[in-house]
Amino acid sequence: MAGFSQQVGGFDQALNSTDLVEDPATEQQFEAPYSSYQKTGPDGPGYYTGLAGNLQKLKIITPP
């Protein structure tokens, strides 16, 4: 049942155009819209948080 719940969560994120991400510094997880994905960044492509000049790359959480 837990696997089904995770699968439904993954479909929900895809339908809402979001990825589940984690801030490695705080371990806080949240949904990031696809539109906030940066093709270039100080640490390569990905989602970032913070102010210009002090960006922190977020870790994308892949559903099991």
Helices and strands as residue ranges (DSSP letters): H 2-15, E 18-22, E 29-33, G 34-36, E 48-51, E 54-57, E 59-60
